[in-house]
Amino acid sequence: MFKLVWLLAIPMLSQANTPKYTAKEKVYHYILGSTQVAVQVSQFGDRKNVVMLNLHDDEITSVEAARNVLEQSGGILVNINNNYERLVSFTLRGKTYQFDPNRMFSRIGIMADLVKQNKICNQAAVRAIEGFARFVLSKIPRTSTLIALHNNDHNNFSIYSYQKDELLKKDVQALYSNESHDVDNFFLTTDRKLYNLLRESQYNVILQHKKAVDDGSLSVFFGRRNKSYVNVEAETGQLKQQEQMIGRVVAWINKEISKGI
């Protein structure tokens, strides 16, 4: 259940360039239990083959970087508006639940995350979150490569995590790290061609294993369906670095599209 709210076009000026495109915003509201959750879709120009997604509303550097790139390239940004909170809260039958919106793309992921966040797994809550996941997916246009946007805190989560953590190691099919780049800034992709390009460009990059553990994340959801996905992960506050990373993926998408023409 949802309702649509129209907003005026909002100019978002890049620090470096005058925007070529001004965003036209639509906000959709989904009723999750008895709680209203907003999903915003920003259209920059008419282009629909560059699509970016932000699931964690506290990762604001990634959204600013994406908007700055999209003002120049054109494309679509989809993001959850959640009062700058990472976890989404909702009330169902008088009880409040929290969940991570990047753990909602499989039933097994939802169940594990509900236990983690709430110490309980209620099947009605699972079904409610599944409905919201379907709703978010319905707002993502079909595209060659989905660009997911994430931020991390310094030394909290990095490419080293995939080299040192025994559980994360299992999700890695290939990995390249460059000591001259900040370890907090890296890509994770399901696309071998994109992995090879980013490696050749000497970015920190991970190719996710096709049999990565199903944690309900969008990367696993896309990977198990053989769909092209890339997470552009950067340290909070490193705006220009994340803009550059996003821009590199957009340039690759442009090249791939031109090959198909």
Salt bridges, closest charged atoms under 4 A:
GLU25 OE2 - ARG67 NH2 2.49
GLU59 OE2 - HIS56 ND1 3.25
GLU59 OE2 - ARG86 NH1 2.99
GLU59 OE1 - HIS150 ND1 3.05
ASP100 OD1 - HIS56 NE2 2.66
ASP100 OD2 - ARG86 NH2 3.70
GLU130 OE1 - ARG107 NH2 2.84
GLU166 OE2 - LYS169 NZ 3.19
ASP184 OD2 - HIS154 ND1 3.18
ASP215 OD2 - ARG103 NH2 3.73
GLU235 OE1 - HIS154 ND1 3.55
GLU243 OE1 - LYS240 NZ 3.47
GLU256 OE1 - LYS193 NZ 2.95
GLU256 OE2 - LYS259 NZ 3.29
